[in-house]
Amino acid sequence: MAASPSISGLQGLGPQSQQMLARAGITTVDELRRIGSVAAYCLAKRANAKVSLNLLWGGEPWQQIARLHRTSLLLAVDEYEKND
């Protein structure tokens, strides 16, 4: 079985985002997919003082996120943090 690719190959995640995820223990694409974007954002936020919502958007243009997913993602973050 081949090893999961590193998150460094993901489009839309710059070096800073990759470092923040790595500090949270997320270094492969499989790990990121397994835990999901909301949990990854929350874990990265705990491990890094300067995490912004841009990490949650995952490289998607914020205008598109605002129209389609912003509210549901923010509610999911609140729910995750409440139950964690």
C-alpha positions in Angstrom: 0.0 0.0 0.0 1.4 3.4 -1.0 1.9 6.1 1.6 -0.5 8.9 1.7 0.7 12.1 -0.1 1.9 15.0 2.0 -0.3 18.0 2.4 2.4 20.0 0.7 1.0 18.8 -2.6 -2.5 20.2 -2.0 -3.4 23.2 -4.1 -4.6 26.2 -2.1 -2.6 25.4 1.1 0.4 27.6 1.3 3.5 27.0 3.4 2.2 28.7 6.5 -1.1 26.7 6.4 1.0 23.5 5.9 3.1 24.4 8.9 0.1 25.1 11.1 -1.5 21.8 10.2 1.8 20.0 10.8 2.0 21.6 14.3 -1.4 20.1 14.9 -0.2 16.7 13.8 -1.8 16.7 10.4 0.8 16.0 7.7 -0.8 13.7 5.1 -3.8 14.1 2.8 -5.3 10.9 4.3 -5.1 12.4 7.8 -6.8 15.6 6.6 -9.6 13.7 4.9 -10.1 11.4 7.8 -10.6 14.1 10.4 -12.2 16.7 8.0 -11.8 20.4 7.5 -13.6 21.5 10.7 -11.7 19.3 13.1 -8.4 20.1 11.3 -9.1 23.8 11.6 -9.9 23.5 15.3 -6.8 21.4 16.0 -4.6 23.8 14.1 -6.2 26.7 16.0 -5.3 25.1 19.3 -1.7 24.5 18.2 -1.1 27.9 16.6 -1.9 31.3 17.9 -2.4 32.9 14.5 -4.7 30.6 12.6 -7.3 32.5 10.6 -10.5 31.4 8.9 -8.6 31.2 5.6 -7.3 27.8 6.8 -10.9 26.6 7.2 -11.8 27.8 3.7 -8.9 25.6 2.4 -7.9 27.7 -0.5 -11.3 28.4 -1.8 -12.0 32.0 -2.6 -13.7 33.6 0.4 -16.4 35.2 -1.8 -17.5 31.7 -2.9 -17.3 30.4 0.7 -19.4 33.4 1.9 -22.1 32.6 -0.6 -22.2 28.9 -0.2 -20.7 27.5 3.0 -19.6 30.2 5.5 -22.5 29.9 7.9 -22.6 26.1 8.0 -18.8 25.9 8.4 -18.8 28.4 11.3 -21.7 26.6 13.0 -19.8 23.3 12.6 -16.7 24.8 14.2 -18.9 26.1 17.1 -20.4 22.6 17.5 -17.1 20.9 17.3 -15.5 23.1 20.0 -18.6 22.8 22.2 -18.4 19.0 22.1 -14.6 18.7 22.4 
